[in-house]
Amino acid sequence: MPKSQAQAVSSRLVLLIKCAYWVALLIIAAMALASFLLLQQMIAAQQRDDALLDLVSTQKTLSQRIVFLSGAAESAAPHNKPPLVAQLRTATDEFEKNYQLFLDRTGADSIALSTQDSNSFHHILFSKPFHLDYFTVGLAANAHRLAAALDAGRTDGSGGYKNAGGEYIALDPLLANATLSGYAALSDRIGTLADQRSQGLVDLHRRLFLATISVIVLVALLIFQPMANVIQRKTHELIDARNSMAFIAVHDGLTGLHNRSFLIDHFETLLAAARRRRERLAVIQLDLDRFKQINDTLGHAAGDYVLVATAQRMRESCRASDLCVRLGGDEFVMILSGAGTTEDIEMVTKRILAHLNRAIVFQGATILPGASAGVAVYPVDADNAADLLVHADLALYSAKKLGGGALSFFSEELRRELDHRKQIEQDMRTAIAAQAFDVHFQPQVSLKSGAISGVEALVRWKHPTRGMVSPAEFIPIAEKCGLMSDIGRIVIAKAIAQAADWYRSDIEFGRLAVNVSGTELREADFDAFLFDTLEKAGLPPQKLSLEIVESVILDDEKTGIAAKLRHIRSTGVHLELDDFGTGYASLSHVNPNEIDRLKIDRRFVQNIHQNGDNSKIVRAITELARGLGISIVAEGAETEAELDSLLAIGCEQVQGYSIAFPMPAEKASEWLLARSPKKARFRVVQGGSVA
């Protein structure tokens, strides 16, 4: 699944979980609210039932009190009757008031359908056998009549009382008993209904509680568990990412070996352990002899495959206590603890090289990468990490000069060479600061016409104490220590300034050819520097050629060099492919859209008249260039025989000692001036004619 699609699915899943989470919370909150309201309802119903029961109990008591006061007032002496009658009236009024309150609270109605329900208290109030409403009203009415009669003093001899109409009033004890029985039944009925209601509410509350528990369980299973799984997965992803970052910080991303940073951090620890155990420690620096050729011919995928295979073979060749490191590119380091004697180290290193030099098959192609090794030993060669790495690198450089698959130990001779290199580097830095590098010029001419087709600018360094230092000696050191770009800019500026002086002086020099390395072209401001130098000197871009080797034009587009070269060429600056035939250029790049001139390497020119193979190679290159419309120049021609052979082949432009040696600016100016075409001089004679 693509990363963007996976992120979209993950976002939707997180959104769904969030929505479900909030829905679940709302459901739980609603159920909790319902449970609270139900509990409140239960409490309110219980309070209402308790109030009704208290009211019914009071009515029972009042009915008995009315009966008691009626009897007491009837039999009391005349002077004791008024207080008893007053109490009777009060009890009766309260009895009526409480009954009305009961009716208001219960909403009792004699025409309600519930009067037919034997289980309702309406049935007790308005239906038989109790007819509590009838007996209550009747008891209260009789009590009022009795009180009124007692107040008027109307009684007969049989103990009855007369009303104003002369009717006798009888206080029926059965009425009071019926009323008492009805309220007792009403109390039981209210209690029963209250119990039933409470039981129903309890059952409902129990079901609601169980539903709440069920929802919580479902939420836990369907929401919180997936959420916990997502959190756990994200946590694992974060942990994996942290571990991956920690791994990448100390390991090489391609091969999985430890990287330079890890080596720098842990080398001193390894040295301390070796010092404590009084053991030798061997630093083996490895380099693939033909790695650039593999990249140029088979591509970077093949190069990466070779690096991975080499790293795996290094792991297979060493012990668990040894350390394998990729420094960068095709450079590796192995640290062997407890290395033993020099003979042991040599034997182990040879075994490692034999394992690394085995053929590698990539997509059907057999690759022989080859590997060379340089060895430095603690404590023999150095006692610190930095010097050991430098000494191993110097030994590797010595091994590579011996040929592929070679092994070299650091020695006193190499130490002296290292000291010499360090001194040269220091002196070069001083020379760069003083811009003490000079430029010599070597002409290029046409064998047919003798015309000057160009001059090549060559760097020269006159050391204040050593005299002239050969470029073959200081240029590799400058490239190794990163000073080549600074030297190159000094050469370019001085060469362009001299060519501009020739241009202003009308001295024919063809085109100025300046060597440019890939390191210089990789600098972001190189093209800006070049254009600014041309503009300040006043030299047209068409009078300048940049000489680049095949590896530069084949450089990956990702580096930006190819685009930069196209930009430079678009301004009129020419591009020349130097040392053609010695690299691994693809013919797809040898075309007039990218290259203006090919320069045949001197190894094909020397003794061309005696070497048939070289003659065939030069002829093929010449015909290729002529067919593509690209000019060609051969360098290194030193004898008349070589010049004749080149002319016979068709390569007419040459550069070499047979034409001229590299010369300083003053002598080059004299040489060019002496061979420049003579311009006609005009003078005015008498009569206005021109002669």
JORA-V259050 format. One line per field, one symbol per residue. phi: phi as a letter, one per 30 degrees, with the letter a starting at -180 (. if undefined). burial: I if it has 16 or more other ideal C-beta (glycine too) atoms within 10 Angstrom, else O. A space follows every 50 residues. Layout:
phi = ???
burial = ???
This chain:
phi = .edddddddddddddddddddddddddddddddddddddddddddddddd ddddddddddddddddddddddddcddedcdedddddddddddddddddd dddddcidbdcdddddddccdddddcbdcchddddddddddddddddddd ddicbcdcjdbccddiddccdddddddddddddddddddddddddddddd dddddddddddddddddddddccddedddddddddddddddddddddddb bdddciddcddddddcdddddddddddhcdbcccccbddcddddddccjd ddddddddddddddddccddddbcbcdkhccbbbccdhdidddddddddd dddddddddbcbhiccccdibcbbbbbccdcacbddddddddddddeddd ddjdicbbcdbddddddddddddddddddddddchddcbcbcdbbcddci ddclbcdbdbbcddcdidcdedccdeddddcicddddddddddddddddd ddddchcdbibdcbdbcdddddddcddddddddddddicdedcbbccbdd ddddeeeddidddddddddddjddbbcdhdjccbddddccbddbbcacbd ddddddhddccdddddddddddddddddicdbbccjdbbddddddddddj ccdbblddcadebdedddddddddcdddcdccbccdjidcb
burial = OOOOOOOOOOOOOOOOIOOIOOOIOOIOOOIOOOIOOIOOOIOOIOOOIO OIIOIIOIIIOIIIIIIOIIOIIIOOOOOOIOOIIOIIIOIIOOIIOIIO OIOOOIOIOOOOOOIOOOOIIIIIIIIOOIIIIIIIOIIIOIIOIIIIII OOOIOOOOOOIOOOOOOOIOIOOOIIOIIIIIIIIIIOIIOOIIOOIOOO IOOOIOOIOOOIOOOOOOIOOOIIOOIOOOOOOOOOOOOOOOOOOOOOOO IIOOIOIIIIOIIOOIIOOIIOOIOOOOOIIIIIIIIIIIIIIIIIOIOO OIIOIIIOIIIOIIOOIIOOOIIIIIIOOIIIIIIIIOIOOOOOIOOIIO OIIOOIIOOIOIOOOOIOIIIIIIIIIIOOIIOOIOIIIIIIIIIIIIII OOOOIIIIIIOOOIOOOIOOIOOIIOIIOOIIOOOOIIIIIIIIIOIOOO OIIIIIIIIOIOOOOOOOIOOOOIIOIIOOOOIIIIIIIIIIIIIIIIII OIIOOOIOIIIIIIIIIOIIIOOOOIIOOIOOIIOOIOIOIOIIIIIIII IIIIIOOOOOIIOIIOOIIOOOIIIIIIIIIOIOIOOOOIOOOIIIIIII IIOIIIOIIOOOOIIOIIIOIIOOIOOOOIIIIIIIIOOOOIIOIIOOIO IIIIIIOOIIOIIOIOOIIOIIOOIIOOOOOOOOOOOOOOO
